Amino acid sequence: MRPVIPYVTAALLFGLGVYGVLRRRNAVLVLMAVELMLNAVNLILVTADTTVRAVLPHSGQVFALFVIVLAAAEIGVGLAIVLQLYRLRATVAVDDVALTEPPAPARTVSQNAEAGR
């Protein structure tokens, strides 16, 4: 079997995923792009397992299963973070997310007097 077609397909999928991660502003679309990259890695692992004689039989398929489990965990945690971000900020745009805690609002003189009581 000539593994050129699966390798080229995996390279295109991985390139599309990298483009999606670097270019997209929506957090859900970034997660989808990461999934594309993980699926490209799975395709490479399974193709290499069928074409290369390895010491351990079916080791590429076993690693592909580990990547699938990792992808499932990543989607679960990633979607939970995106939902919490949407609840707090009402947007899932990656550019609008502040990486630091916003400063506390300044108190007025009357609020300082009430807090001192």
N, C-alpha and C positions, 0 to 999 in steps of 0.2 A: 504494500500500500504506500502511495506517495502522500506524505503528511503535509504537503505544501498548502493545500486548500484550508485545512483546519488551522494551521499556524498563521496564515494570512488573515483568516477570519478573526482569530483571537487578537491579532495585532490591531486590526481595525476596530474591534470592540473595545480594546483597552485604550486606544487613541481617542475614541469617541467618549469614553468615560473620563479620561483626563481632561478633555476639552470641556465636558459638562461640569466637572468640579471647579475648573479654573474660571469658567465664563458665567455660570448661572448665579443668580442672586437669590433664588427661592430655595429654602433649606430642604424641602421635599425633593426637588429636582436634583439637588446635590446628593442626597441619599440614593436616588435612582442611578445617578452616574457612578457612585461607588459600587452599587450592585452590578452594573455593567462591567466594571473592572474585575470584580470578584468572579463573575461568570467567564470572563476571558481567561483568567488564571485556571479555572476549572477545565476549560476546553484544552488548554495547553497541557495540564496534568494528565488528563485522560488520553490525549493524543500521544504524548510521550510514553505513557504506559503501554499503549498498544504497539508502538513502533520500536521502542528501545528495549533490548533484553536487559532486565534488571536482576540484581541478585535476589531481591525480595519480590515475589510474584504479586501483582496487582497493587503495588505500593502507590502508584499514581492515583488509582481509584480511591484508595483509603485516604490519601491526602485531600482529594476532591471532596470526600464526605466531611472531613474536618473543616474545609473552607465553607461548605454549605451550612454547617452548624454555626460557624463564626458569622456568616452572613445573616442567619436568622437572629442571633443574639444582637448583632449590630443594628438590625432594623427595629427590633423591640426597644432597645435603649434609645436609638436615634429618634424614633417617632415619639417616645415619651418626652424627650427633651424638646422636640419641635412643638408638641402640644402645650407643654408648660410655657414655652416661649410665646406662643400665640395667646395664651391666657394672660400673661403678664404685659406684653407689649402690643397686642392686637395686630401683629404682623409677623410673617415668617421670612421677611427679606433679610438676607445675611448681612448686607451692608448697614442696616439700621440697628444692629445689635451692638449695644455698648459692652465692651469686655470688662469694664470696671464698674463698681457699684456707683450709682448716681449720688452726688453729694446731698446731704440732708438740707431741707429748706431752711433758710435763715429765719430766726425768730424775731418778732417785733418786740419793742420795749414792753408792751402790755403783756405779751406772752411770757417774757422773762420775769416780770413782776409776779405773775400768777404762779409760775413754776417755783419761785422762791418762797412762797407761803408755806 
